[in-house]
Amino acid sequence: MKIDIQRIRLRRTVGVAMTTGAMLASGALWAAPAQAAAAPSVVAKGGFVMNDANGKSLYTKAADTRRSTGSTTKIMTAKVVLAQKNLNLDAKVTIQMAYSDYIVRNNASSARLIVGDKVTVRQLLYGLMLPSGCDAAYALADKFGTGSTRAARVKSFIGKMNSEATKLGLKNTHFDSFDGIGKGKNYSTPRDLTKITSSAMKSSTFRAIVKTKKYTAKTTTKTGSTRTMAPWTNTNNLLNSYSGTIGVKTGSGPEAKYCLVFAATQNGKTVVGTVLASSSSTQRETDAKKLLSYGFGKV
């Protein structure tokens, strides 16, 4: 009886060993499913990342909470200009004293445009998006708004910005300024800003501008001579610090804190996103890098 029991135990042991060996050989044993990377923690109060190809959401944090947007507003400013029919990017705009007075009065970021100089629309767009010039934003709003007075033209231009938001189906976005220096009614959300940017990036001109690290404009002075402006450097440092970055725009302000709308392409895939109300310019960059890497891991 003892011998039979031993034989049975031996057969069981051999059977288990053979089964185990077969599973090891086939890679079946311990082949646990790959775990998805945990969503990163960011300091920014709001964040959103999406696959640019299909609009699929890859990350959300208070993505639909309305917040002040600072100079990320200028993405829509550029989008409205580039949407104009029969747009001539080489048309010249004369810089007015009102634009200079405006940036001084508001202590605003500047492209350091010179009163009386003639600057092309293309150059103004670079001045708008790289150094975040509020003087360039004012010049564009004055140029592309309609009305018999500057105030009427600016109001008209801001109306066009809101119309574009409506066309995109955005319910949590409203503009009351051409540059983000609003009067309390300039707001958007991480999701909405990302959608605005994805739409703006369909313009080859917009894409070319926002991925440019440095640009030197040559303007025409009052006397007709050529002025070589000091180079404009892009405030978006992701262009220097994150592989594949193709844009897009920084923003900041007392209420907005530190914002960054970003886009990058790796291995033929593009991820677009936004962080709003981060704690510093360095932190918004860190937040964006985390979200880009996470997004590429899911796209």
The 8 nearest C-alpha neighbors of each residue, nearest first, counted from 0:
[[1, 3, 2, 4, 5, 6, 7, 8],
 [0, 2, 4, 3, 5, 6, 7, 8],
 [1, 3, 5, 0, 4, 6, 7, 8],
 [4, 2, 6, 0, 5, 1, 7, 8],
 [5, 3, 7, 1, 6, 2, 8, 0],
 [4, 6, 8, 2, 3, 7, 9, 1],
 [7, 5, 9, 3, 4, 8, 10, 2],
 [6, 8, 4, 10, 9, 5, 11, 3],
 [9, 7, 5, 11, 6, 10, 12, 4],
 [8, 10, 6, 12, 7, 11, 5, 13],
 [9, 11, 7, 13, 12, 8, 14, 6],
 [12, 10, 14, 8, 9, 13, 15, 7],
 [11, 13, 9, 15, 14, 10, 16, 8],
 [12, 14, 16, 10, 11, 15, 17, 9],
 [15, 13, 11, 17, 12, 16, 10, 18],
 [16, 14, 18, 12, 17, 13, 19, 11],
 [15, 17, 13, 19, 14, 18, 20, 12],
 [18, 16, 20, 14, 19, 15, 13, 21],
 [17, 19, 15, 21, 20, 16, 14, 22],
 [20, 18, 16, 22, 17, 21, 15, 23],
 [21, 19, 17, 23, 22, 18, 16, 24],
 [20, 22, 24, 18, 19, 23, 17, 25],
 [23, 21, 27, 19, 25, 28, 24, 20],
 [22, 24, 26, 20, 25, 21, 28, 19],
 [25, 23, 21, 22, 26, 20, 27, 19],
 [26, 24, 22, 27, 23, 21, 28, 20],
 [25, 27, 23, 24, 28, 22, 30, 29],
 [28, 26, 22, 25, 30, 23, 29, 24],
 [27, 29, 22, 30, 23, 26, 19, 25],
 [28, 30, 31, 27, 26, 23, 22, 32],
 [31, 29, 28, 27, 32, 26, 33, 23],
 [30, 32, 29, 33, 28, 34, 27, 26],
 [31, 33, 34, 30, 29, 35, 27, 28],
 [34, 32, 31, 35, 30, 36, 29, 37],
 [33, 35, 32, 36, 31, 37, 30, 296],
 [36, 34, 37, 33, 297, 296, 38, 32],
 [37, 35, 38, 34, 293, 296, 39, 297],
 [36, 38, 39, 35, 293, 34, 40, 296],
 [39, 37, 36, 40, 293, 58, 290, 35],
 [40, 38, 37, 41, 289, 290, 293, 36],
 [39, 41, 38, 42, 286, 289, 290, 43],
 [42, 40, 286, 43, 39, 289, 44, 285],
 [41, 43, 277, 44, 286, 278, 40, 282],
 [277, 44, 42, 276, 45, 41, 275, 274],
 [45, 43, 276, 275, 42, 277, 46, 61],
 [46, 44, 61, 275, 60, 43, 274, 62],
 [47, 45, 274, 60, 189, 273, 62, 59],
 [46, 48, 59, 189, 272, 58, 273, 62],
 [49, 47, 272, 58, 57, 271, 56, 273],
 [50, 48, 56, 57, 55, 271, 54, 270],
 [49, 51, 270, 54, 55, 52, 53, 298],
 [50, 52, 54, 270, 269, 53, 49, 271],
 [53, 51, 50, 54, 269, 268, 55, 270],
 [52, 54, 55, 51, 50, 49, 56, 269],
 [55, 53, 50, 51, 49, 52, 56, 194],
 [56, 54, 50, 49, 53, 57, 51, 52],
 [55, 57, 49, 58, 48, 54, 50, 59],
 [56, 58, 49, 48, 294, 55, 297, 50],
 [59, 57, 48, 47, 56, 49, 60, 294],
 [60, 58, 47, 62, 46, 61, 48, 57],
 [59, 61, 46, 62, 45, 47, 58, 44],
 [62, 60, 45, 64, 63, 59, 46, 44],
 [61, 63, 60, 189, 59, 190, 47, 46],
 [64, 62, 188, 61, 190, 65, 189, 171],
 [63, 65, 61, 188, 62, 66, 45, 189],
 [66, 64, 188, 187, 186, 171, 63, 67],
 [67, 65, 186, 187, 188, 68, 64, 255],
 [66, 68, 186, 255, 69, 185, 254, 187],
 [67, 69, 255, 71, 186, 72, 66, 70],
 [70, 68, 179, 250, 251, 255, 71, 252],
 [69, 71, 250, 72, 179, 73, 178, 251],
 [70, 72, 250, 73, 69, 68, 74, 248],
 [73, 71, 70, 179, 74, 178, 75, 68],
 [72, 74, 76, 71, 75, 178, 70, 77],
 [75, 73, 77, 72, 76, 71, 78, 196],
 [74, 76, 78, 73, 77, 72, 79, 160],
 [77, 75, 73, 79, 74, 78, 177, 80],
 [78, 76, 80, 74, 75, 79, 73, 81],
 [77, 79, 75, 81, 76, 80, 199, 82],
 [80, 78, 82, 76, 77, 81, 75, 160],
 [81, 79, 77, 82, 78, 83, 76, 143],
 [80, 82, 78, 79, 83, 77, 86, 202],
 [81, 83, 79, 80, 78, 84, 86, 77],
 [84, 82, 86, 81, 80, 85, 79, 143],
 [83, 85, 86, 82, 81, 87, 80, 79],
 [86, 84, 87, 83, 82, 88, 81, 80],
 [85, 87, 84, 83, 88, 81, 82, 80],
 [88, 86, 89, 90, 85, 120, 121, 84],
 [87, 89, 121, 120, 90, 86, 119, 122],
 [88, 90, 119, 87, 120, 91, 121, 122],
 [91, 89, 119, 87, 88, 120, 92, 118],
 [90, 92, 119, 118, 117, 89, 120, 93],
 [91, 93, 118, 117, 119, 94, 90, 120],
 [94, 92, 117, 116, 115, 95, 118, 91],
 [93, 95, 114, 115, 116, 92, 117, 113],
 [96, 94, 97, 114, 98, 93, 115, 99],
 [95, 97, 99, 98, 114, 100, 94, 115],
 [98, 96, 100, 95, 99, 101, 94, 137],
 [99, 97, 134, 101, 96, 100, 95, 137],
 [98, 100, 96, 101, 97, 102, 134, 103],
 [101, 99, 97, 103, 98, 102, 104, 96],
 [100, 102, 98, 104, 99, 103, 97, 105],
 [101, 103, 107, 105, 104, 99, 106, 100],
 [102, 104, 106, 100, 101, 105, 99, 107],
 [105, 103, 101, 102, 106, 100, 107, 99],
 [104, 106, 107, 102, 103, 101, 180, 100],
 [107, 105, 103, 102, 104, 108, 101, 109],
 [106, 108, 102, 105, 109, 133, 103, 104],
 [109, 107, 132, 133, 131, 106, 102, 110],
 [108, 110, 132, 111, 133, 134, 107, 131],
 [109, 111, 132, 126, 112, 130, 134, 135],
 [112, 110, 109, 113, 132, 134, 99, 228],
 [111, 113, 110, 114, 134, 94, 135, 109],
 [112, 114, 116, 115, 111, 94, 99, 95],
 [115, 113, 94, 95, 116, 96, 112, 99],
 [114, 116, 94, 221, 93, 113, 95, 117],
 [117, 115, 220, 219, 94, 114, 113, 93],
 [116, 118, 93, 219, 92, 91, 218, 220],
 [119, 117, 91, 92, 218, 116, 122, 93],
 [120, 118, 91, 89, 122, 121, 90, 92],
 [121, 119, 88, 123, 122, 90, 89, 124],
 [120, 122, 88, 124, 119, 123, 89, 125],
 [123, 121, 125, 119, 124, 120, 126, 216],
 [122, 124, 126, 120, 135, 125, 121, 127],
 [125, 123, 127, 121, 126, 122, 128, 120],
 [124, 126, 122, 128, 127, 123, 129, 208],
 [127, 125, 123, 110, 124, 132, 128, 129],
 [126, 128, 132, 131, 124, 135, 125, 136],
 [127, 129, 131, 125, 126, 130, 124, 209],
 [128, 130, 233, 131, 125, 126, 232, 234],
 [129, 131, 132, 233, 231, 232, 110, 126],
 [132, 130, 127, 128, 129, 108, 133, 126],
 [131, 133, 109, 110, 127, 135, 134, 108],
 [132, 134, 136, 135, 109, 108, 178, 137],
 [133, 135, 98, 137, 132, 136, 109, 138],
 [136, 134, 138, 132, 127, 123, 133, 137],
 [137, 135, 133, 139, 134, 138, 127, 178],
 [136, 138, 134, 140, 135, 139, 141, 98],
 [139, 137, 135, 141, 136, 140, 142, 134],
 [140, 138, 142, 136, 141, 137, 143, 135],
 [141, 139, 137, 153, 143, 142, 156, 138],
 [142, 140, 138, 139, 152, 153, 144, 143],
 [141, 143, 139, 140, 144, 138, 92, 152],
 [144, 142, 140, 141, 139, 156, 145, 80],
 [143, 145, 152, 156, 155, 141, 140, 153],
 [146, 144, 152, 155, 143, 151, 147, 156],
 [147, 145, 152, 151, 148, 144, 149, 155],
 [146, 148, 151, 149, 145, 152, 150, 144],
 [149, 147, 151, 150, 146, 152, 145, 153],
 [148, 150, 152, 151, 141, 153, 147, 146],
 [149, 151, 153, 148, 152, 154, 146, 141],
 [152, 150, 146, 154, 148, 149, 153, 155],
 [153, 151, 144, 145, 146, 155, 149, 154],
 [154, 152, 156, 150, 140, 155, 151, 141],
 [153, 155, 151, 157, 152, 156, 150, 158],
 [154, 156, 158, 152, 144, 153, 157, 145],
 [155, 157, 144, 159, 153, 158, 154, 140],
 [158, 156, 160, 154, 159, 155, 177, 176],
 [157, 159, 155, 161, 156, 160, 162, 154],
 [158, 160, 162, 156, 157, 161, 163, 155],
 [161, 159, 157, 163, 158, 162, 79, 75],
 [160, 162, 164, 158, 163, 159, 173, 174],
 [163, 161, 159, 165, 164, 160, 158, 166],
 [162, 164, 166, 160, 165, 161, 159, 167],
 [165, 163, 161, 167, 162, 166, 169, 160],
 [164, 166, 168, 162, 167, 163, 169, 161],
 [167, 165, 163, 168, 164, 162, 169, 161],
 [166, 168, 164, 165, 169, 163, 195, 194],
 [167, 169, 165, 166, 170, 164, 163, 191],
 [170, 168, 164, 167, 165, 171, 172, 191],
 [169, 171, 172, 168, 165, 164, 191, 173],
 [170, 172, 187, 169, 65, 188, 173, 191],
 [173, 171, 187, 186, 170, 169, 164, 191],
 [174, 172, 186, 185, 161, 187, 184, 175],
 [175, 173, 185, 176, 161, 186, 184, 157],
 [174, 176, 185, 181, 184, 157, 182, 173],
 [177, 175, 181, 178, 174, 179, 180, 157],
 [176, 178, 157, 76, 136, 179, 140, 73],
 [179, 177, 73, 176, 180, 72, 70, 133],
 [178, 180, 69, 70, 72, 181, 176, 177],
 [181, 179, 178, 176, 69, 182, 177, 70],
 [182, 180, 176, 185, 179, 175, 183, 184],
 [181, 183, 184, 175, 185, 180, 176, 179],
 [182, 184, 181, 185, 175, 186, 67, 180],
 [185, 183, 175, 182, 186, 181, 174, 173],
 [186, 184, 174, 175, 181, 173, 183, 67],
 [187, 185, 67, 66, 173, 172, 68, 65],
 [186, 188, 172, 65, 171, 66, 191, 68],
 [189, 187, 65, 191, 63, 190, 64, 192],
 [190, 188, 62, 273, 47, 192, 46, 191],
 [189, 191, 193, 62, 188, 47, 192, 63],
 [192, 190, 194, 188, 193, 189, 169, 195],
 [193, 191, 195, 189, 194, 190, 188, 196],
 [192, 194, 196, 190, 272, 191, 195, 273],
 [193, 195, 197, 191, 196, 192, 198, 190],
 [196, 194, 192, 198, 193, 197, 199, 191],
 [195, 197, 199, 193, 198, 194, 200, 192],
 [196, 198, 194, 200, 199, 195, 193, 51],
 [197, 199, 195, 196, 200, 201, 194, 202],
 [200, 198, 196, 201, 78, 197, 202, 195],
 [201, 199, 202, 197, 198, 206, 196, 205],
 [200, 202, 199, 198, 203, 197, 206, 205],
 [203, 201, 200, 205, 204, 199, 206, 81],
 [202, 204, 206, 205, 207, 201, 200, 208],
 [205, 203, 207, 202, 206, 208, 81, 200],
 [204, 206, 208, 202, 207, 203, 200, 209],
 [207, 205, 203, 204, 208, 200, 209, 202],
 [206, 208, 204, 205, 210, 209, 203, 211],
 [207, 209, 205, 211, 206, 210, 125, 204],
 [210, 208, 246, 247, 206, 211, 207, 205],
 [209, 211, 245, 246, 208, 207, 206, 212],
 [212, 210, 208, 209, 213, 207, 233, 214],
 [211, 213, 233, 232, 210, 238, 214, 129],
 [214, 212, 232, 231, 211, 233, 230, 215],
 [213, 215, 231, 230, 216, 232, 212, 211],
 [214, 216, 230, 228, 231, 229, 217, 213],
 [217, 215, 228, 227, 218, 122, 214, 230],
 [216, 218, 227, 226, 228, 225, 215, 219],
 [217, 219, 226, 118, 225, 117, 216, 116],
 [218, 220, 225, 117, 116, 223, 224, 226],
 [219, 221, 116, 223, 222, 224, 225, 117],
 [222, 220, 223, 115, 116, 219, 224, 117],
 [221, 223, 220, 224, 219, 225, 116, 115],
 [224, 222, 220, 221, 219, 225, 116, 117],
 [223, 225, 220, 222, 219, 226, 221, 218],
 [226, 224, 219, 218, 220, 217, 227, 223],
 [227, 225, 218, 217, 219, 228, 220, 224],
 [228, 226, 217, 216, 218, 225, 229, 215],
 [227, 229, 216, 217, 226, 215, 230, 218],
 [228, 230, 215, 231, 227, 216, 111, 214],
 [231, 229, 215, 214, 228, 232, 213, 216],
 [230, 232, 214, 213, 130, 215, 129, 229],
 [233, 231, 213, 129, 212, 130, 234, 230],
 [232, 234, 129, 212, 235, 130, 213, 231],
 [235, 233, 236, 130, 129, 232, 249, 248],
 [236, 234, 233, 237, 249, 248, 238, 247],
 [235, 237, 238, 239, 234, 240, 233, 284],
 [238, 236, 240, 239, 241, 235, 244, 284],
 [237, 239, 236, 244, 240, 235, 241, 245],
 [240, 238, 237, 236, 241, 242, 212, 244],
 [239, 241, 237, 238, 236, 242, 244, 288],
 [242, 240, 237, 244, 239, 238, 243, 288],
 [243, 241, 244, 240, 263, 238, 265, 239],
 [242, 244, 264, 263, 265, 245, 241, 238],
 [243, 245, 263, 238, 242, 246, 262, 241],
 [244, 246, 210, 263, 262, 243, 247, 238],
 [247, 245, 209, 210, 262, 261, 244, 248],
 [246, 248, 261, 209, 260, 262, 245, 235],
 [249, 247, 260, 71, 259, 235, 246, 261],
 [248, 250, 259, 258, 71, 235, 260, 234],
 [251, 249, 70, 69, 258, 71, 257, 259],
 [250, 252, 257, 69, 256, 255, 258, 70],
 [251, 253, 255, 256, 254, 69, 257, 250],
 [254, 252, 256, 255, 251, 69, 257, 67],
 [253, 255, 252, 256, 67, 69, 251, 276],
 [254, 256, 67, 252, 68, 69, 276, 251],
 [257, 255, 276, 252, 251, 254, 253, 277],
 [258, 256, 251, 277, 276, 279, 280, 250],
 [259, 257, 275, 250, 274, 276, 249, 251],
 [260, 258, 249, 274, 273, 248, 250, 261],
 [259, 261, 273, 248, 247, 272, 249, 274],
 [262, 260, 247, 272, 246, 271, 273, 259],
 [261, 263, 271, 246, 245, 270, 244, 247],
 [264, 262, 244, 243, 245, 269, 270, 265],
 [263, 265, 269, 243, 268, 267, 244, 270],
 [266, 264, 268, 267, 243, 269, 263, 295],
 [267, 265, 268, 264, 269, 243, 295, 263],
 [266, 268, 265, 264, 269, 263, 243, 270],
 [267, 269, 264, 265, 266, 270, 298, 52],
 [270, 268, 264, 51, 263, 50, 265, 271],
 [269, 271, 50, 51, 263, 262, 49, 264],
 [272, 270, 262, 49, 48, 261, 51, 193],
 [273, 271, 48, 47, 193, 261, 260, 49],
 [272, 274, 260, 189, 47, 46, 259, 193],
 [273, 275, 46, 259, 258, 45, 43, 189],
 [276, 274, 258, 45, 43, 277, 44, 46],
 [277, 275, 256, 257, 43, 44, 255, 258],
 [43, 276, 278, 257, 283, 42, 275, 279],
 [277, 279, 257, 282, 256, 276, 43, 42],
 [280, 278, 282, 281, 257, 277, 283, 256],
 [279, 281, 283, 282, 257, 284, 278, 277],
 [282, 280, 284, 279, 283, 285, 278, 286],
 [281, 283, 285, 279, 284, 280, 286, 278],
 [282, 284, 286, 277, 280, 285, 281, 287],
 [285, 283, 287, 282, 281, 286, 288, 280],
 [284, 286, 282, 288, 283, 287, 289, 281],
 [287, 285, 283, 289, 41, 284, 288, 282],
 [288, 286, 284, 290, 289, 285, 291, 283],
 [289, 287, 291, 285, 290, 286, 292, 284],
 [290, 288, 286, 292, 287, 291, 293, 285],
 [289, 291, 293, 287, 288, 292, 294, 286],
 [290, 292, 294, 288, 293, 289, 287, 295],
 [293, 291, 295, 289, 294, 290, 288, 296],
 [294, 292, 290, 296, 291, 295, 289, 297],
 [293, 295, 291, 297, 296, 292, 57, 290],
 [294, 296, 298, 292, 297, 293, 291, 270],
 [297, 295, 293, 294, 298, 292, 36, 291],
 [298, 296, 294, 295, 293, 57, 35, 36],
 [297, 295, 296, 294, 50, 57, 268, 270]]
